[in-house]
Amino acid sequence: MPESFQFLSADGKTQVHAEIFRPEGSPKAVLQLIHGMVEHIGRYRRFAEWLAGQGFVVAGHDHLGHGATGKPEDWGYFGAPDPSGLLVKDIHSLRERVQKEYPGLPYFMLGHSMGSYLLRKYLTWHGEGLSGAVVMGTGFMPGAAAAGGLAVIHSAELLKGARHKSRTVEKLVFGSDYQHFDMSGKEPSRSWLTKDEDIVRQYYSDPRTTFRFTLNGYQGLVEAVRDACDPKGAARIPKDLPVLLISGADDPVGSFGKGVRETETQLKQAGLKDVTCHLIEGDRHEVLNETDREQVYGYLLDWFRAYLKG
């Protein structure tokens, strides 16, 4: 079981809920998890416990507007005036806290879905000193498309307010690639999340994974996507940082692999020397929750071990 703790968010008022898993004996490395949109760090417990059993310290937190960070009435709302920046600063606060406790250990980060974009943005600010980054369930959006989406969101915020929940914006974000799947939970076998129907049922029965985003939340999401896909940002990522891009080949977030490959190309063009792209045939969005998750766990462990120093 994890140890739970709190730290003050970059918003200056909210206590962020965090969890840490410690291995028995001397740890080999640290992995910090960055969860996705409309979920919480508790959904990573099985993977974290397994990795702790392999000698890793594993830590993660609930973002602003998610899980046990803040109150249910704030779910889907990050904060103003820089929603994605607040989330990135909280990611760094947790890293600083954990690194202070485990100085000198190899330190990895893994971001899934919205967390993958936040991690990519984070790497443009604080990529130094990491042993590797796992970008999971990511995609790619051209700058013009992100700018157009933000214009729609800002217009809606002026009319309705930052806490308004807009069906129009939801349809804009979850576009044509998602139409191949069930997005409601009514047909678990057709879910966009995973082929594991039990996990799909759990997801759609949990209020912490079924709330709707506010306009402010969507602003933060699209800003993170914009900044993650900005070639100027990619150029600031340390060139010697190992990066693993891993996604399901049937993941609509990555446009069925196309967006993941575009990200790979951008990172290599930015001068990164060690970029691996692994698309898993038949897997959907949540590869850590897929029916072949044991193989995914093993692949990730092998990748981490390749970069353990000493």
C-alpha positions in Angstrom: 0.0 0.0 0.0 1.2 3.5 -0.7 2.0 6.2 1.8 -0.2 9.3 1.2 1.0 12.9 1.8 0.1 16.4 0.7 2.0 19.4 -0.6 0.9 23.0 -1.5 -0.1 23.5 -5.1 1.3 26.3 -7.3 -2.1 27.9 -7.0 -1.1 28.8 -3.5 -4.2 27.4 -1.8 -4.9 23.8 -2.7 -3.4 20.8 -0.9 -2.3 18.3 -3.6 -2.9 14.6 -2.8 0.2 12.5 -3.5 1.2 8.8 -3.0 4.5 7.0 -2.9 5.3 3.3 -3.1 8.6 2.2 -1.5 10.4 -1.1 -2.3 11.8 -3.5 0.3 15.5 -3.0 0.6 17.6 -0.5 -1.2 15.8 1.2 -4.1 17.3 1.1 -7.6 15.6 4.1 -9.1 12.6 6.5 -8.9 9.6 6.7 -11.3 7.2 9.7 -11.1 3.8 9.1 -12.7 1.7 11.8 -14.3 -1.9 10.7 -14.8 -4.3 11.7 -17.5 -7.5 13.6 -17.9 -10.5 12.7 -15.8 -8.8 10.1 -13.7 -6.6 9.9 -10.6 -3.3 8.4 -9.4 -5.1 5.5 -7.7 -5.7 4.0 -11.1 -2.0 3.3 -11.4 -1.7 1.4 -8.1 -1.4 -2.1 -9.7 1.5 -1.0 -11.9 3.1 1.0 -9.1 3.0 -1.9 -6.7 4.5 -4.2 -9.3 7.3 -1.8 -10.1 8.0 -1.3 -6.4 8.4 -5.1 -6.2 11.2 -4.7 -8.8 13.1 -2.2 -6.6 11.6 1.1 -7.8 10.3 4.0 -5.7 7.1 5.1 -7.5 5.4 8.4 -6.7 2.5 10.4 -8.2 -0.2 12.9 -7.4 -3.7 13.9 -8.3 -3.7 17.0 -10.5 -5.6 20.1 -9.6 -9.3 19.4 -10.5 -8.9 15.7 -10.1 -9.3 13.0 -7.4 -8.4 13.8 -3.9 -6.8 17.1 -4.7 -9.4 19.8 -3.9 -13.2 19.1 -3.7 -15.5 17.3 -6.0 -17.2 20.6 -7.0 -13.8 21.6 -8.4 -13.2 18.5 -10.5 -12.4 19.6 -14.1 -11.2 23.1 -13.1 -7.4 23.8 -12.8 -7.1 27.5 -12.0 -6.2 30.9 -13.6 -4.5 32.6 -15.3 -2.2 29.7 -16.4 -4.0 26.4 -16.0 -1.4 24.1 -17.7 1.4 26.0 -16.1 0.0 25.3 -12.6 -0.1 21.6 -13.3 3.5 21.6 -14.6 4.7 23.5 -11.6 3.0 20.9 -9.3 4.8 18.1 -11.2 8.1 19.8 -10.5 7.2 20.3 -6.8 6.7 16.6 -6.4 10.0 15.8 -8.2 11.9 18.2 -6.0 10.4 16.6 -2.8 11.1 13.0 -3.9 14.6 13.8 -5.2 15.4 15.4 -1.9 14.6 12.1 -0.2 16.4 10.0 -2.7 19.3 12.1 -4.0 21.5 10.4 -6.5 19.1 7.7 -7.6 18.2 7.5 -11.4 15.0 9.5 -11.8 12.4 8.7 -14.5 9.1 10.2 -15.4 6.1 8.6 -17.1 3.1 10.7 -18.4 -0.1 9.1 -19.8 -2.6 10.8 -22.1 -3.1 14.4 -20.9 -0.1 13.6 -18.6 1.9 12.8 -21.7 1.4 16.3 -23.0 2.1 17.8 -19.5 5.3 15.7 -19.4 6.4 16.9 -22.9 5.8 20.5 -21.8 7.6 19.8 -18.5 10.7 18.5 -20.4 11.0 21.9 -22.1 11.3 23.5 -18.7 12.9 21.0 -16.4 14.3 18.1 -18.5 17.8 18.4 -17.0 18.9 15.6 -14.6 16.3 13.0 -15.6 17.4 9.5 -16.6 14.6 9.0 -19.0 11.0 10.0 -19.9 8.2 7.7 -21.0 5.6 9.5 -23.1 2.5 7.2 -23.1 -0.8 7.5 -25.0 0.2 10.8 -26.6 -0.6 12.4 -30.0 0.2 15.4 -32.1 -1.7 18.6 -33.0 -0.5 21.3 -35.4 -0.1 24.8 -33.9 -2.9 26.2 -36.0 -5.4 23.6 -34.9 -4.5 24.3 -31.2 -4.8 28.0 -31.7 -8.2 27.6 -33.3 -9.4 25.4 -30.4 -8.1 27.9 -27.8 -10.0 30.7 -29.7 -13.2 28.7 -29.4 -12.6 28.0 -25.7 -11.7 31.6 -24.9 -14.8 32.9 -26.6 -17.0 30.5 -24.7 -15.3 31.5 -21.4 -16.1 35.2 -22.1 -19.8 34.2 -22.6 -20.3 31.5 -20.0 -17.4 31.7 -17.5 -14.4 29.5 -16.9 -16.3 26.9 -14.9 -18.9 26.3 -17.7 -19.1 22.8 -19.1 -19.6 22.9 -22.9 -20.8 20.1 -25.1 -19.5 22.0 -28.1 -15.9 22.1 -26.8 -16.2 18.4 -25.8 -17.1 17.5 -29.4 -14.3 19.6 -30.7 -11.7 17.8 -28.5 -13.0 14.3 -29.0 -13.2 14.4 -32.8 -13.6 11.9 -35.6 -10.9 9.4 -34.5 -13.0 8.6 -31.4 -16.1 7.7 -33.5 -14.7 4.2 -34.0 -15.4 3.5 -30.3 -17.9 3.7 -27.6 -17.2 6.7 -25.4 -20.2 6.2 -23.0 -19.3 3.0 -21.2 -22.6 1.4 -22.5 -20.7 -1.0 -24.7 -17.6 -2.1 -22.8 -16.4 -4.3 -25.7 -16.2 -1.3 -27.9 -14.5 1.1 -25.4 -11.8 3.4 -26.5 -9.9 2.8 -23.3 -9.0 -0.9 -23.3 -10.2 -4.3 -24.3 -10.4 -5.3 -20.6 -14.1 -5.0 -20.1 -13.9 -5.2 -16.3 -11.6 -2.1 -16.2 -14.0 -0.3 -18.5 -16.9 -1.0 -16.2 -14.9 0.1 -13.1 -14.0 3.3 -15.0 -17.6 4.3 -15.8 -18.8 3.4 -12.3 -16.3 5.8 -10.6 -17.4 9.4 -10.1 -13.7 10.3 -10.1 -13.4 9.2 -13.7 -16.8 10.3 -15.1 -16.9 14.0 -14.3 -16.9 16.6 -17.1 -14.2 19.2 -17.8 -14.8 22.9 -17.4 -13.8 25.4 -20.1 -10.8 26.2 -17.9 -9.8 22.5 -17.8 -10.0 22.3 -21.6 -8.0 25.5 -21.9 -5.3 23.9 -19.8 -5.4 20.7 -21.8 -5.2 22.4 -25.2 -2.4 24.7 -24.0 -0.4 21.7 -22.8 -1.0 20.1 -26.2 0.0 23.3 -28.0 3.2 23.7 -26.0 4.1 19.9 -26.2 3.8 20.0 -30.0 5.7 23.3 -30.5 9.0 22.7 -32.3 10.6 25.6 -30.3 9.7 23.8 -27.1 11.0 20.5 -28.3 14.3 22.2 -29.2 14.8 23.0 -25.5 14.6 19.4 -24.3 18.1 18.1 -23.4 19.5 16.3 -26.4 20.9 13.4 -24.4 17.6 12.6 -22.6 16.3 9.1 -23.5 12.6 9.2 -24.5 10.3 6.3 -25.0 7.1 6.9 -26.9 4.7 4.0 -26.2 1.0 3.8 -27.3 -1.6 1.3 -28.5 -1.7 1.1 -32.3 -5.5 1.4 -31.9 -5.4 4.5 -29.7 -7.5 7.4 -31.0 -5.5 10.0 -29.0 -2.5 9.2 -31.2 -4.6 9.0 -34.4 -3.9 5.2 -34.5 -0.1 5.7 -34.4 0.1 8.7 -36.8 0.4 11.3 -34.1 2.9 9.2 -32.1 5.1 8.9 -35.2 4.8 12.7 -35.8 6.0 13.3 -32.2 8.9 10.9 -32.8 9.9 12.8 -36.0 9.7 16.2 -34.2 11.9 15.0 -31.3 14.5 13.6 -33.6 14.5 16.8 -35.7 15.0 18.7 -32.4 18.2 16.8 -32.0 17.3 14.2 -29.4 19.7 11.3 -29.8 17.8 8.5 -28.1 14.1 8.3 -29.1 12.3 5.0 -29.2 8.8 4.6 -30.6 6.8 1.4 -29.6 3.3 1.0 -31.0 1.5 -2.1 -29.6 -0.7 -3.8 -32.1 -4.3 -4.3 -31.0 -4.0 -2.2 -27.9 -6.2 0.9 -27.3 -5.6 3.9 -25.1 -4.6 2.6 -21.7 -1.8 0.2 -22.4 -1.1 -0.2 -18.6 -4.7 -1.5 -18.3 -4.8 -3.6 -21.5 -5.2 -7.4 -21.7 -1.5 -7.7 -22.4 -0.5 -5.5 -19.6 2.0 -8.0 -18.1 4.0 -7.8 -21.4 3.8 -3.9 -21.3 5.1 -3.9 -17.7 8.0 -6.1 -18.7 8.8 -3.9 -21.7 8.9 -0.8 -19.6 11.0 -2.5 -16.9 13.6 -3.6 -19.5 13.7 0.0 -20.9 14.2 1.5 -17.4 17.0 -1.0 -16.6 18.8 -0.1 -19.8 19.4 3.4 -18.3 20.2 2.6 -14.7 23.7 3.8 -14.0 26.0 1.8 -11.8 
